[in-house]
């Protein structure tokens, strides 16, 4: 019963139509996270990165992994028939990131 309540809350929060859709979205997030963990060493090897240490390592991680995660979200979302949900999710994410870099207007 507690699981159903959680799924119902997620359904409302994400504005989804059914509990099956909620489960599919959760599966997409799970597949994406697992894939990123699995692919990370290969991506770093592709770019000639042996180990991530210090500021350089953190910078390279932030430069390479988030785009991979976003691409995989759309890929798995498409495979499981949830492309429209994840496309909206991507737009919302990039709008949020864009707001961090916009200059705020000063109030007079």
C-alpha positions in Angstrom: 0.0 0.0 0.0 2.8 2.4 0.8 4.3 1.8 -2.6 1.1 2.7 -4.3 1.0 6.0 -2.4 4.5 6.8 -3.5 3.6 6.0 -7.1 0.4 8.1 -6.9 2.5 11.1 -5.5 4.9 10.7 -8.4 2.1 10.5 -10.9 0.7 13.8 -9.6 4.1 15.5 -9.3 5.1 14.5 -12.8 1.7 15.1 -14.3 1.5 11.5 -15.7 -1.6 9.6 -16.8 -1.1 6.2 -15.2 0.9 4.3 -12.7 2.4 2.2 -15.5 3.8 5.4 -16.9 5.3 6.3 -13.6 7.0 2.9 -13.4 8.3 3.3 -17.0 9.8 6.7 -16.1 11.4 5.2 -13.0 12.8 2.4 -15.1 14.3 4.9 -17.5 16.0 6.8 -14.7 17.3 3.5 -13.3 18.6 2.4 -16.7 20.2 5.7 -17.4 22.0 5.9 -14.0 23.3 2.3 -14.3 24.5 2.9 -17.9 26.4 6.1 -17.0 28.2 4.2 -14.2 29.0 1.4 -16.6 30.1 3.7 -19.5 32.0 6.3 -17.5 35.4 4.4 -17.6 35.0 3.9 -21.4 34.2 7.5 -22.0 37.2 8.6 -20.0 39.4 6.1 -21.8 38.1 7.5 -25.1 39.3 10.9 -24.1 42.6 9.6 -22.8 41.9 10.2 -19.1 43.5 7.7 -16.8 42.3 9.0 -13.4 40.3 11.9 -12.1 42.1 13.8 -9.5 42.0 17.4 -8.4 40.3 20.3 -10.1 41.1 19.0 -13.6 39.4 15.7 -12.8 36.3 17.3 -11.4 36.1 19.7 -14.4 36.4 16.9 -16.9 33.8 14.8 -15.1 31.3 17.7 -15.1 32.1 18.4 -18.8 31.6 14.8 -20.0 29.1 12.9 -17.8 26.0 15.2 -17.6 25.7 15.4 -21.4 26.0 11.6 -21.6 23.3 11.3 -18.9 20.9 13.6 -20.8 21.4 11.7 -24.1 20.8 8.4 -22.4 17.6 9.7 -20.8 16.2 10.6 -24.2 17.4 7.3 -25.6 15.9 5.1 -23.0 12.8 7.3 -22.7 12.2 6.8 -26.5 12.7 3.0 -26.2 10.1 2.8 -23.4 7.6 5.1 -25.1 8.2 8.1 -22.7 10.0 10.5 -25.1 7.5 13.4 -24.6 8.0 13.2 -20.8 11.8 13.2 -21.0 11.8 15.9 -23.7 9.9 18.2 -21.4 12.3 17.1 -18.6 15.3 18.1 -20.7 13.8 21.5 -21.6 13.0 22.2 -18.0 16.6 21.1 -17.0 18.3 23.3 -19.6 16.0 26.3 -18.7 17.0 25.9 -15.1 20.7 25.8 -16.0 20.3 28.8 -18.3 18.7 30.9 -15.5 21.9 30.4 -13.5 23.9 32.2 -16.2 21.5 35.0 -17.0 22.2 38.4 -15.5 19.5 39.6 -13.3 18.0 43.1 -13.9 18.6 45.5 -11.1 15.5 47.0 -9.5 15.4 50.8 -9.6 
